[in-house]
Amino acid sequence: MQKGFNSDIQVKGKPYHVQTEDWGAQNPFVVTRVFCSGAVIKTIKTPYAEALRGGPSSQVEAVKLALRQQHHRILDQLISGQLDAPGSSLRLRE
């Protein structure tokens, strides 16, 4: 099973690392962390209940899809400047 995604990206000359992972059934969240120069500057934590809403009927497939979608959405938000101020935790905007 896909446990997560990692991407390295440059935005306005700054290097960022974006990591999205499945915390598993015991801690049911899809979590994305955005790093800059090795420090976590943003954490996005989505409960499975939200991630699974309206998705595939299989939980495994739904979590895989949620991982991919959240990771790409955060990359898009980072590139477009839509992420809020560094250091705060936010919920994923739809």
C-alpha positions, 0 to 999 in steps of 0.5 A: 500500500502507498504510505505517502508521497514526497516532493522537492520544489523551488518556489520564488527561489526557496527550496521546499520539501512536501511530504504527505503520509497516511498515519494508518487506521490506529491514527486515521489521518492523511497528513501533509508537512511542508518543510523549508530549509529543514524546518516544518513550516506548515502541517495539514491534517485531514481526518479519514472521515473527510478523506473518505467522503464520496470516494471509492467504496474500498477504504484502501483505494479511498485513502490512496486517492486522498493521499495523492489528491491532498499532496497535489493540492498542497503543491498547487497551493504552495506554488500559487501562494495560497498557503497561509502564514508559515508555522501555523496549522491549517485545514485543507481548503477545498 
